[in-house]
Amino acid sequence: MMKPHQSARVSTSKPPKRSAVPEAGVGELADLRPGQSVELLKELHILTREGRLNQDSRRKLKQVYHLFNFIEPILAELSGNESAPSLADHGAGKSYLGFILYDLYFKSLGRGHIYGVETRAELVEKSRALAQRLGFDRMLFLNLSVAESTDAQELPVQIDVVTALHACDTATDDAIAFGLQKKARAMVLVPCCQAEMAACLRQGKALQLARTPLAELWRHPLHTREIGSQVTNVLRCLYLEARGYQVTVTELVGWEHSMKNELIIARYTGQKKRAAAERLRALLIEFGLEKELGPRFGLAAPGVDLQGAAADGAGA
Protein backbone atom coordinates (compact mmCIF):
# COMPACT_ATOMS: atom_id res chain seq x y z
CA MET A 1 0.00 0.00 0.00
CA MET A 2 1.37 3.44 -0.95
CA LYS A 3 2.24 5.81 1.92
CA PRO A 4 0.66 9.35 2.00
CA HIS A 5 3.90 11.17 1.17
CA GLN A 6 4.59 8.97 -1.80
CA SER A 7 3.28 9.86 -5.24
CA ALA A 8 2.56 7.38 -7.94
CA ARG A 9 5.14 7.28 -10.66
CA VAL A 10 3.75 8.07 -14.06
CA SER A 11 5.64 6.49 -16.91
CA THR A 12 6.69 8.97 -19.56
CA SER A 13 7.99 6.33 -21.96
CA LYS A 14 5.94 5.67 -25.06
CA PRO A 15 4.29 2.29 -25.46
CA PRO A 16 6.19 -0.04 -27.79
CA LYS A 17 5.24 0.35 -31.41
CA ARG A 18 3.25 -2.48 -32.88
CA SER A 19 4.62 -3.85 -36.11
CA ALA A 20 2.50 -2.86 -39.03
CA VAL A 21 0.64 -5.81 -40.41
CA PRO A 22 1.11 -5.86 -44.18
CA GLU A 23 -1.87 -6.20 -46.37
CA ALA A 24 -2.44 -9.84 -47.23
CA GLY A 25 -0.50 -10.89 -50.25
CA VAL A 26 1.52 -7.69 -50.80
CA GLY A 27 4.86 -9.42 -50.31
CA GLU A 28 3.84 -12.38 -52.41
CA LEU A 29 2.68 -10.22 -55.32
CA ALA A 30 6.25 -8.98 -55.73
CA ASP A 31 7.18 -12.52 -56.82
CA LEU A 32 4.72 -12.48 -59.73
CA ARG A 33 5.60 -11.59 -63.29
CA PRO A 34 4.16 -8.36 -64.72
CA GLY A 35 0.76 -8.99 -66.25
CA GLN A 36 0.22 -12.21 -64.32
CA SER A 37 -3.41 -12.75 -63.37
CA VAL A 38 -3.74 -13.04 -59.60
CA GLU A 39 -7.16 -14.62 -60.05
CA LEU A 40 -5.66 -17.36 -62.24
CA LEU A 41 -3.08 -18.20 -59.59
CA LYS A 42 -5.83 -18.38 -57.00
CA GLU A 43 -7.83 -20.73 -59.24
CA LEU A 44 -4.73 -22.93 -59.60
CA HIS A 45 -4.31 -22.82 -55.80
CA ILE A 46 -0.83 -21.37 -56.19
CA LEU A 47 -2.03 -18.31 -54.29
CA THR A 48 -4.42 -18.56 -51.37
CA ARG A 49 -7.69 -16.60 -51.48
CA GLU A 50 -5.88 -13.93 -49.46
CA GLY A 51 -3.16 -13.73 -52.10
CA ARG A 52 -0.45 -15.56 -50.20
CA LEU A 53 2.16 -18.11 -51.30
CA ASN A 54 3.18 -21.05 -49.16
CA GLN A 55 6.62 -22.60 -49.55
CA ASP A 56 5.48 -25.41 -51.85
CA SER A 57 3.54 -23.02 -54.12
CA ARG A 58 6.50 -20.65 -54.29
CA ARG A 59 8.70 -23.54 -55.42
CA LYS A 60 6.22 -24.59 -58.12
CA LEU A 61 5.80 -21.03 -59.36
CA LYS A 62 9.55 -20.50 -59.52
CA GLN A 63 9.95 -23.63 -61.66
CA VAL A 64 7.19 -22.61 -64.06
CA TYR A 65 8.48 -19.04 -64.36
CA HIS A 66 12.01 -20.25 -65.02
CA LEU A 67 10.71 -22.58 -67.72
CA PHE A 68 8.68 -19.71 -69.16
CA ASN A 69 11.92 -17.71 -69.52
CA PHE A 70 13.22 -20.37 -71.91
CA ILE A 71 9.96 -20.88 -73.80
CA GLU A 72 8.98 -17.24 -74.32
CA PRO A 73 11.78 -16.35 -76.80
CA ILE A 74 11.01 -19.50 -78.79
CA LEU A 75 7.34 -18.53 -79.01
CA ALA A 76 8.27 -14.94 -79.92
CA GLU A 77 10.37 -16.20 -82.81
CA LEU A 78 7.63 -18.53 -84.01
CA SER A 79 5.01 -15.77 -83.75
CA GLY A 80 6.64 -13.59 -86.40
CA ASN A 81 4.82 -12.69 -89.62
CA GLU A 82 1.46 -13.09 -87.88
CA SER A 83 2.07 -16.82 -87.38
CA ALA A 84 -0.06 -18.64 -84.79
CA PRO A 85 2.25 -20.87 -82.69
CA SER A 86 1.02 -24.16 -81.29
CA LEU A 87 2.29 -25.82 -78.12
CA ALA A 88 1.61 -29.29 -76.71
CA ASP A 89 2.20 -29.79 -72.99
CA HIS A 90 2.60 -33.48 -72.15
CA GLY A 91 1.91 -34.87 -68.71
CA ALA A 92 0.14 -31.59 -68.07
CA GLY A 93 -1.17 -32.52 -64.61
CA LYS A 94 -3.03 -29.48 -63.27
CA SER A 95 -1.71 -27.50 -66.25
CA TYR A 96 0.20 -24.90 -64.26
CA LEU A 97 2.57 -24.43 -67.16
CA GLY A 98 -0.10 -24.30 -69.87
CA PHE A 99 -2.31 -21.81 -68.05
CA ILE A 100 0.56 -19.50 -67.15
CA LEU A 101 1.91 -19.62 -70.71
CA TYR A 102 -1.52 -18.71 -72.02
CA ASP A 103 -2.01 -15.95 -69.46
CA LEU A 104 1.40 -14.34 -69.97
CA TYR A 105 1.87 -14.87 -73.71
CA PHE A 106 -0.94 -16.37 -75.79
CA LYS A 107 -3.71 -14.18 -74.33
CA SER A 108 -2.17 -10.90 -75.44
CA LEU A 109 -0.88 -12.40 -78.70
CA GLY A 110 -4.47 -13.11 -79.73
CA ARG A 111 -3.64 -16.24 -81.72
CA GLY A 112 -2.09 -19.67 -81.31
CA HIS A 113 -3.20 -22.73 -79.34
CA ILE A 114 -2.09 -24.73 -76.31
CA TYR A 115 -2.89 -28.44 -76.04
CA GLY A 116 -2.67 -30.13 -72.63
CA VAL A 117 -2.23 -33.91 -72.67
CA GLU A 118 -2.93 -35.76 -69.40
CA THR A 119 -3.95 -39.32 -68.48
CA ARG A 120 -5.92 -38.44 -65.31
CA ALA A 121 -9.47 -37.72 -66.42
CA GLU A 122 -10.40 -35.69 -63.33
CA LEU A 123 -7.53 -33.25 -63.93
CA VAL A 124 -8.48 -32.89 -67.59
CA GLU A 125 -12.08 -32.05 -66.65
CA LYS A 126 -10.96 -29.47 -64.09
CA SER A 127 -8.63 -27.86 -66.61
CA ARG A 128 -11.39 -27.71 -69.23
CA ALA A 129 -13.77 -26.08 -66.77
CA LEU A 130 -11.16 -23.55 -65.65
CA ALA A 131 -10.25 -22.60 -69.22
CA GLN A 132 -13.91 -22.04 -70.01
CA ARG A 133 -14.42 -19.97 -66.86
CA LEU A 134 -11.42 -17.77 -67.67
CA GLY A 135 -12.25 -17.41 -71.36
CA PHE A 136 -9.04 -19.15 -72.44
CA ASP A 137 -10.76 -20.46 -75.55
CA ARG A 138 -7.60 -21.46 -77.40
CA MET A 139 -6.71 -24.15 -74.88
CA LEU A 140 -7.68 -27.78 -75.49
CA PHE A 141 -7.23 -30.59 -72.98
CA LEU A 142 -7.03 -34.23 -74.00
CA ASN A 143 -7.44 -37.27 -71.75
CA LEU A 144 -4.74 -39.33 -73.46
CA SER A 145 -1.30 -40.76 -72.84
CA VAL A 146 1.61 -39.10 -74.60
CA ALA A 147 1.92 -42.06 -76.94
CA GLU A 148 -1.81 -42.03 -77.76
CA SER A 149 -1.75 -38.33 -78.55
CA THR A 150 0.64 -38.79 -81.46
CA ASP A 151 -2.17 -39.96 -83.73
CA ALA A 152 -5.06 -38.13 -82.03
CA GLN A 153 -7.34 -36.39 -84.52
CA GLU A 154 -7.90 -33.49 -82.11
CA LEU A 155 -4.29 -32.39 -82.61
CA PRO A 156 -2.96 -30.72 -85.75
CA VAL A 157 -0.48 -32.46 -88.06
CA GLN A 158 2.30 -30.14 -86.94
CA ILE A 159 3.03 -28.79 -83.45
CA ASP A 160 5.58 -26.02 -83.06
CA VAL A 161 6.67 -26.51 -79.45
CA VAL A 162 6.55 -29.63 -77.28
CA THR A 163 6.94 -29.39 -73.51
CA ALA A 164 7.11 -32.12 -70.87
CA LEU A 165 7.68 -31.02 -67.28
CA HIS A 166 8.63 -33.96 -65.04
CA ALA A 167 7.25 -36.55 -67.44
CA CYS A 168 8.00 -39.83 -65.65
CA ASP A 169 10.21 -42.62 -67.00
CA THR A 170 9.57 -43.32 -70.70
CA ALA A 171 6.93 -40.56 -71.03
CA THR A 172 9.79 -38.20 -71.90
CA ASP A 173 10.80 -40.54 -74.74
CA ASP A 174 7.18 -40.60 -75.88
CA ALA A 175 7.19 -36.79 -75.87
CA ILE A 176 10.33 -36.83 -78.04
CA ALA A 177 8.70 -39.32 -80.43
CA PHE A 178 5.62 -37.07 -80.53
CA GLY A 179 7.79 -34.06 -81.32
CA LEU A 180 9.54 -35.88 -84.14
CA GLN A 181 6.24 -37.08 -85.58
CA LYS A 182 4.75 -33.57 -85.36
CA LYS A 183 7.87 -31.94 -86.86
CA ALA A 184 8.31 -29.79 -83.77
CA ARG A 185 10.44 -26.68 -84.11
CA ALA A 186 11.45 -26.93 -80.45
CA MET A 187 11.20 -29.29 -77.48
CA VAL A 188 11.57 -28.26 -73.84
CA LEU A 189 11.90 -31.29 -71.57
CA VAL A 190 12.44 -31.88 -67.84
CA PRO A 191 12.82 -35.67 -67.47
CA CYS A 192 11.88 -37.53 -64.30
CA CYS A 193 12.16 -41.01 -62.75
CA GLN A 194 14.04 -42.82 -65.51
CA ALA A 195 13.41 -46.37 -64.26
CA GLU A 196 13.64 -48.26 -67.56
CA MET A 197 17.38 -47.88 -68.01
CA ALA A 198 18.09 -48.92 -64.40
CA ALA A 199 15.97 -52.06 -64.85
CA CYS A 200 17.87 -52.95 -68.02
CA LEU A 201 21.23 -52.41 -66.31
CA ARG A 202 20.21 -54.66 -63.42
CA GLN A 203 19.24 -57.48 -65.76
CA GLY A 204 22.72 -57.88 -67.23
CA LYS A 205 24.72 -56.78 -64.20
CA ALA A 206 26.65 -60.03 -63.63
CA LEU A 207 27.68 -60.30 -67.28
CA GLN A 208 28.64 -56.64 -67.51
CA LEU A 209 30.73 -56.78 -64.31
CA ALA A 210 32.79 -59.55 -65.87
CA ARG A 211 33.03 -57.83 -69.24
CA THR A 212 34.01 -54.26 -68.42
CA PRO A 213 35.21 -52.30 -65.36
CA LEU A 214 32.68 -49.59 -66.34
CA ALA A 215 30.02 -51.83 -64.81
CA GLU A 216 31.32 -50.77 -61.39
CA LEU A 217 29.36 -47.57 -62.07
CA TRP A 218 26.13 -49.48 -61.48
CA ARG A 219 27.17 -52.33 -59.17
CA HIS A 220 25.30 -50.84 -56.21
CA PRO A 221 21.52 -50.28 -56.47
CA LEU A 222 21.71 -46.56 -55.71
CA HIS A 223 24.38 -46.08 -58.38
CA THR A 224 22.32 -48.15 -60.81
CA ARG A 225 19.44 -45.73 -60.46
CA GLU A 226 21.61 -42.63 -60.75
CA ILE A 227 23.75 -43.82 -63.67
CA GLY A 228 20.58 -45.04 -65.39
CA SER A 229 19.08 -41.57 -65.15
CA GLN A 230 22.25 -39.88 -66.37
CA VAL A 231 22.85 -42.21 -69.31
CA THR A 232 19.19 -42.05 -70.39
CA ASN A 233 19.37 -38.27 -70.74
CA VAL A 234 22.70 -38.46 -72.58
CA LEU A 235 21.15 -40.89 -75.05
CA ARG A 236 18.13 -38.61 -75.51
CA CYS A 237 20.38 -35.66 -76.32
CA LEU A 238 22.39 -37.68 -78.84
CA TYR A 239 19.17 -38.94 -80.41
CA LEU A 240 17.82 -35.42 -80.83
CA GLU A 241 21.12 -34.24 -82.35
CA ALA A 242 21.04 -37.17 -84.76
CA ARG A 243 17.54 -36.14 -85.80
CA GLY A 244 18.53 -32.57 -86.61
CA TYR A 245 18.17 -30.66 -83.34
CA GLN A 246 20.59 -28.35 -81.58
CA VAL A 247 20.55 -29.37 -77.91
CA THR A 248 21.25 -27.37 -74.76
CA VAL A 249 21.29 -28.95 -71.30
CA THR A 250 21.03 -26.82 -68.18
CA GLU A 251 19.44 -26.65 -64.73
CA LEU A 252 15.77 -25.84 -64.34
CA VAL A 253 16.11 -24.27 -60.89
CA GLY A 254 18.46 -24.64 -57.93
CA TRP A 255 18.94 -28.17 -56.63
CA GLU A 256 17.40 -27.14 -53.34
CA HIS A 257 14.03 -26.98 -55.12
CA SER A 258 14.07 -30.29 -56.99
CA MET A 259 16.44 -33.21 -57.53
CA LYS A 260 14.80 -33.80 -60.92
CA ASN A 261 16.33 -30.67 -62.28
CA GLU A 262 17.77 -31.33 -65.74
CA LEU A 263 16.35 -29.17 -68.50
CA ILE A 264 16.83 -30.27 -72.12
CA ILE A 265 16.10 -27.66 -74.80
CA ALA A 266 16.17 -28.86 -78.40
CA ARG A 267 15.68 -26.56 -81.39
CA TYR A 268 15.36 -27.90 -84.92
CA THR A 269 18.10 -26.84 -87.34
CA GLY A 270 17.86 -29.62 -89.92
CA GLN A 271 21.55 -30.47 -89.44
CA LYS A 272 21.43 -34.18 -88.60
CA LYS A 273 24.69 -35.18 -86.89
CA ARG A 274 26.07 -38.53 -87.98
CA ALA A 275 28.65 -38.40 -85.19
CA ALA A 276 25.85 -38.20 -82.62
CA ALA A 277 24.17 -41.27 -84.13
CA GLU A 278 27.45 -43.19 -84.04
CA ARG A 279 28.12 -42.25 -80.42
CA LEU A 280 24.57 -43.19 -79.50
CA ARG A 281 25.04 -46.67 -80.97
CA ALA A 282 28.47 -47.04 -79.35
CA LEU A 283 27.10 -46.13 -75.91
CA LEU A 284 24.24 -48.62 -76.20
CA ILE A 285 26.71 -51.35 -77.19
CA GLU A 286 29.11 -50.43 -74.40
CA PHE A 287 26.34 -50.72 -71.82
CA GLY A 288 24.96 -53.87 -73.41
CA LEU A 289 21.64 -52.19 -74.15
CA GLU A 290 21.45 -52.09 -77.92
CA LYS A 291 18.84 -54.88 -78.03
CA GLU A 292 16.61 -53.54 -75.25
CA LEU A 293 16.80 -49.82 -75.98
CA GLY A 294 18.03 -49.60 -79.57
CA PRO A 295 14.51 -49.38 -81.08
CA ARG A 296 13.59 -46.54 -78.71
CA PHE A 297 16.47 -44.49 -80.03
CA GLY A 298 16.04 -45.31 -83.70
CA LEU A 299 18.30 -48.35 -83.95
CA ALA A 300 15.78 -50.97 -85.03
CA ALA A 301 18.37 -53.63 -85.79
CA PRO A 302 22.14 -54.02 -86.20
CA GLY A 303 23.28 -52.26 -89.37
CA VAL A 304 20.39 -49.79 -89.45
CA ASP A 305 21.70 -46.30 -90.11
CA LEU A 306 19.97 -43.95 -87.66
CA GLN A 307 21.10 -40.98 -89.73
CA GLY A 308 19.38 -42.35 -92.82
CA ALA A 309 16.32 -43.40 -90.85
CA ALA A 310 16.02 -39.81 -89.69
CA ALA A 311 15.56 -38.45 -93.19
CA ASP A 312 11.80 -38.33 -92.74
CA GLY A 313 12.09 -36.70 -89.31
CA ALA A 314 11.35 -33.19 -88.14
CA GLY A 315 11.24 -30.36 -90.60
CA ALA A 316 11.30 -26.63 -90.55
C-alpha positions in Angstrom: 0.0 0.0 0.0 1.4 3.4 -0.9 2.2 5.8 1.9 0.7 9.3 2.0 3.9 11.2 1.2 4.6 9.0 -1.8 3.3 9.9 -5.2 2.6 7.4 -7.9 5.1 7.3 -10.7 3.8 8.1 -14.1 5.6 6.5 -16.9 6.7 9.0 -19.6 8.0 6.3 -22.0 5.9 5.7 -25.1 4.3 2.3 -25.5 6.2 0.0 -27.8 5.2 0.3 -31.4 3.3 -2.5 -32.9 4.6 -3.8 -36.1 2.5 -2.9 -39.0 0.6 -5.8 -40.4 1.1 -5.9 -44.2 -1.9 -6.2 -46.4 -2.4 -9.8 -47.2 -0.5 -10.9 -50.3 1.5 -7.7 -50.8 4.9 -9.4 -50.3 3.8 -12.4 -52.4 2.7 -10.2 -55.3 6.2 -9.0 -55.7 7.2 -12.5 -56.8 4.7 -12.5 -59.7 5.6 -11.6 -63.3 4.2 -8.4 -64.7 0.8 -9.0 -66.3 0.2 -12.2 -64.3 -3.4 -12.7 -63.4 -3.7 -13.0 -59.6 -7.2 -14.6 -60.0 -5.7 -17.4 -62.2 -3.1 -18.2 -59.6 -5.8 -18.4 -57.0 -7.8 -20.7 -59.2 -4.7 -22.9 -59.6 -4.3 -22.8 -55.8 -0.8 -21.4 -56.2 -2.0 -18.3 -54.3 -4.4 -18.6 -51.4 -7.7 -16.6 -51.5 -5.9 -13.9 -49.5 -3.2 -13.7 -52.1 -0.4 -15.6 -50.2 2.2 -18.1 -51.3 3.2 -21.1 -49.2 6.6 -22.6 -49.5 5.5 -25.4 -51.9 3.5 -23.0 -54.1 6.5 -20.6 -54.3 8.7 -23.5 -55.4 6.2 -24.6 -58.1 5.8 -21.0 -59.4 9.6 -20.5 -59.5 9.9 -23.6 -61.7 7.2 -22.6 -64.1 8.5 -19.0 -64.4 12.0 -20.2 -65.0 10.7 -22.6 -67.7 8.7 -19.7 -69.2 11.9 -17.7 -69.5 13.2 -20.4 -71.9 10.0 -20.9 -73.8 9.0 -17.2 -74.3 11.8 -16.3 -76.8 11.0 -19.5 -78.8 7.3 -18.5 -79.0 8.3 -14.9 -79.9 10.4 -16.2 -82.8 7.6 -18.5 -84.0 5.0 -15.8 -83.8 6.6 -13.6 -86.4 4.8 -12.7 -89.6 1.5 -13.1 -87.9 2.1 -16.8 -87.4 -0.1 -18.6 -84.8 2.2 -20.9 -82.7 1.0 -24.2 -81.3 2.3 -25.8 -78.1 1.6 -29.3 -76.7 2.2 -29.8 -73.0 2.6 -33.5 -72.2 1.9 -34.9 -68.7 0.1 -31.6 -68.1 -1.2 -32.5 -64.6 -3.0 -29.5 -63.3 -1.7 -27.5 -66.3 0.2 -24.9 -64.3 2.6 -24.4 -67.2 -0.1 -24.3 -69.9 -2.3 -21.8 -68.0 0.6 -19.5 -67.1 1.9 -19.6 -70.7 -1.5 -18.7 -72.0 -2.0 -16.0 -69.5 1.4 -14.3 -70.0 1.9 -14.9 -73.7 -0.9 -16.4 -75.8 -3.7 -14.2 -74.3 -2.2 -10.9 -75.4 -0.9 -12.4 -78.7 -4.5 -13.1 -79.7 -3.6 -16.2 -81.7 -2.1 -19.7 -81.3 -3.2 -22.7 -79.3 -2.1 -24.7 -76.3 -2.9 -28.4 -76.0 -2.7 -30.1 -72.6 -2.2 -33.9 -72.7 -2.9 -35.8 -69.4 -3.9 -39.3 -68.5 -5.9 -38.4 -65.3 -9.5 -37.7 -66.4 -10.4 -35.7 -63.3 -7.5 -33.2 -63.9 -8.5 -32.9 -67.6 -12.1 -32.1 -66.7 -11.0 -29.5 -64.1 -8.6 -27.9 -66.6 -11.4 -27.7 -69.2 -13.8 -26.1 -66.8 -11.2 -23.5 -65.6 -10.2 -22.6 -69.2 -13.9 -22.0 -70.0 -14.4 -20.0 -66.9 -11.4 -17.8 -67.7 -12.3 -17.4 -71.4 -9.0 -19.2 -72.4 -10.8 -20.5 -75.5 -7.6 -21.5 -77.4 -6.7 -24.1 -74.9 -7.7 -27.8 -75.5 -7.2 -30.6 -73.0 -7.0 -34.2 -74.0 -7.4 -37.3 -71.7 -4.7 -39.3 -73.5 -1.3 -40.8 -72.8 1.6 -39.1 -74.6 1.9 -42.1 -76.9 -1.8 -42.0 -77.8 -1.8 -38.3 -78.5 0.6 -38.8 -81.5 -2.2 -40.0 -83.7 -5.1 -38.1 -82.0 -7.3 -36.4 -84.5 -7.9 -33.5 -82.1 -4.3 -32.4 -82.6 -3.0 -30.7 -85.8 -0.5 -32.5 -88.1 2.3 -30.1 -86.9 3.0 -28.8 -83.4 5.6 -26.0 -83.1 6.7 -26.5 -79.4 6.5 -29.6 -77.3 6.9 -29.4 -73.5 7.1 -32.1 -70.9 7.7 -31.0 -67.3 8.6 -34.0 -65.0 7.2 -36.6 -67.4 8.0 -39.8 -65.7 10.2 -42.6 -67.0 9.6 -43.3 -70.7 6.9 -40.6 -71.0 9.8 -38.2 -71.9 10.8 -40.5 -74.7 7.2 -40.6 -75.9 7.2 -36.8 -75.9 10.3 -36.8 -78.0 8.7 -39.3 -80.4 5.6 -37.1 -80.5 7.8 -34.1 -81.3 9.5 -35.9 -84.1 6.2 -37.1 -85.6 4.8 -33.6 -85.4 7.9 -31.9 -86.9 8.3 -29.8 -83.8 10.4 -26.7 -84.1 11.5 -26.9 -80.5 11.2 -29.3 -77.5 11.6 -28.3 -73.8 11.9 -31.3 -71.6 12.4 -31.9 -67.8 12.8 -35.7 -67.5 11.9 -37.5 -64.3 12.2 -41.0 -62.8 14.0 -42.8 -65.5 13.4 -46.4 -64.3 13.6 -48.3 -67.6 17.4 -47.9 -68.0 18.1 -48.9 -64.4 16.0 -52.1 -64.8 17.9 -53.0 -68.0 21.2 -52.4 -66.3 20.2 -54.7 -63.4 19.2 -57.5 -65.8 22.7 -57.9 -67.2 24.7 -56.8 -64.2 26.7 -60.0 -63.6 27.7 -60.3 -67.3 28.6 -56.6 -67.5 30.7 -56.8 -64.3 32.8 -59.5 -65.9 33.0 -57.8 -69.2 34.0 -54.3 -68.4 35.2 -52.3 -65.4 32.7 -49.6 -66.3 30.0 -51.8 -64.8 31.3 -50.8 -61.4 29.4 -47.6 -62.1 26.1 -49.5 -61.5 27.2 -52.3 -59.2 25.3 -50.8 -56.2 21.5 -50.3 -56.5 21.7 -46.6 -55.7 24.4 -46.1 -58.4 22.3 -48.2 -60.8 19.4 -45.7 -60.5 21.6 -42.6 -60.8 23.8 -43.8 -63.7 20.6 -45.0 -65.4 19.1 -41.6 -65.1 22.3 -39.9 -66.4 22.8 -42.2 -69.3 19.2 -42.0 -70.4 19.4 -38.3 -70.7 22.7 -38.5 -72.6 21.1 -40.9 -75.1 18.1 -38.6 -75.5 20.4 -35.7 -76.3 22.4 -37.7 -78.8 19.2 -38.9 -80.4 17.8 -35.4 -80.8 21.1 -34.2 -82.3 21.0 -37.2 -84.8 17.5 -36.1 -85.8 18.5 -32.6 -86.6 18.2 -30.7 -83.3 20.6 -28.4 -81.6 20.5 -29.4 -77.9 21.3 -27.4 -74.8 21.3 -28.9 -71.3 21.0 -26.8 -68.2 19.4 -26.7 -64.7 15.8 -25.8 -64.3 16.1 -24.3 -60.9 18.5 -24.6 -57.9 18.9 -28.2 -56.6 17.4 -27.1 -53.3 14.0 -27.0 -55.1 14.1 -30.3 -57.0 16.4 -33.2 -57.5 14.8 -33.8 -60.9 16.3 -30.7 -62.3 17.8 -31.3 -65.7 16.4 -29.2 -68.5 16.8 -30.3 -72.1 16.1 -27.7 -74.8 16.2 -28.9 -78.4 15.7 -26.6 -81.4 15.4 -27.9 -84.9 18.1 -26.8 -87.3 17.9 -29.6 -89.9 21.5 -30.5 -89.4 21.4 -34.2 -88.6 24.7 -35.2 -86.9 26.1 -38.5 -88.0 28.6 -38.4 -85.2 25.9 -38.2 -82.6 24.2 -41.3 -84.1 27.4 -43.2 -84.0 28.1 -42.3 -80.4 24.6 -43.2 -79.5 25.0 -46.7 -81.0 28.5 -47.0 -79.3 27.1 -46.1 -75.9 24.2 -48.6 -76.2 26.7 -51.3 -77.2 29.1 -50.4 -74.4 26.3 -50.7 -71.8 25.0 -53.9 -73.4 21.6 -52.2 -74.1 21.4 -52.1 -77.9 18.8 -54.9 -78.0 16.6 -53.5 -75.2 16.8 -49.8 -76.0 18.0 -49.6 -79.6 14.5 -49.4 -81.1 13.6 -46.5 -78.7 16.5 -44.5 -80.0 16.0 -45.3 -83.7 18.3 -48.3 -84.0 15.8 -51.0 -85.0 18.4 -53.6 -85.8 22.1 -54.0 -86.2 23.3 -52.3 -89.4 20.4 -49.8 -89.4 21.7 -46.3 -90.1 20.0 -43.9 -87.7 21.1 -41.0 -89.7 19.4 -42.4 -92.8 16.3 -43.4 -90.8 16.0 -39.8 -89.7 15.6 -38.5 -93.2 11.8 -38.3 -92.7 12.1 -36.7 -89.3 11.3 -33.2 -88.1 11.2 -30.4 -90.6 11.3 -26.6 -90.5 
